[in-house]
């Protein structure tokens, strides 16, 4: 009787905890946009550039940590990433100039790379059976939203009784504490013997020569652009453009009486909606074409963003947009990583996905930085939104010619 690997394994559960902690901290940076700018009298672009650099460093670090994990082991790579992450947060807590924040953002970004999707998805993907892989990747991706659900509101709540510097120190401690669970993360090697015999260089050359890999790389740019812009600027965008919250209304009765509180809640709502959307994407990815699902997600984002910016910004429209965008938020992750694994195999999935993820993070850099820069120049975020609409439409189109089958020339068992 054939042994069937269970869906919920210690590897999957520990991976989810690490992702939750990592993303709770990462998703909260937009909450500090206004407090830090007001404390030091900085332009909006200054802290935005720090967030943008953080995203760029994450993208550069992702393939590096993916390759490192494949050379020295997954757990050692995760430990290194967590230590760098915590160090960056501690140094940022004591930073008083834009240059310092931007410098230490490199450490934070590399730390996210070591504790984020690239390494964790590769571990979980290798540990999962063929039957469970799509859903396992979706569960880990949805765990990122678990962090986003409570990260921004927790940061906003803590700002009520402690300075932002102390919150950064608390976040650093939380990143270190998750390392206590690492002994449970022992992933079996399920790559085929022929995949193990192929070198990383051989796989990279074959992938780089494949047009489909280029399409996946280019298509992931808009995902990063949209997510980073919203994470970094949506709270401030809501504070400045959203209409007032009605006294005695539903939001007010729930304790959301200011637009700053609504901004934090909006990011949390995106996280809540994303759990369902990402899990659904994982299930659909098991039964339907991943490239067409990805194209549909980018079409949905494009339409939602266009409609949101075309109408007056109200608390109701913010809530609706957060739910719709949230359902499409990280739904691209299990489909994109699953597509890489399906076409190019499991052995070097971490490195190959990490390179694709670099495109995502170049988009993240542009979304976070351009948001602050254009705000300082034009006084609003309108043009940045429309750029996001355009790149979203481009991503929907670029996924269509992908050849969704095992790349010819790869060794098979």
PyMOL commands that set and color helices and strands:
alter all, ss='L'
color gray80, all
select helices_A, chain A and resi 10-26+29-40+44-72+74-93+98-115+117-127+133-158+164-184+193-197+200-208+211-241+250-253+259-287+290-310+315-327+331-344+349-378+382-398
alter helices_A, ss='H'
color red, helices_A
deselect
rebuild
show_as cartoon
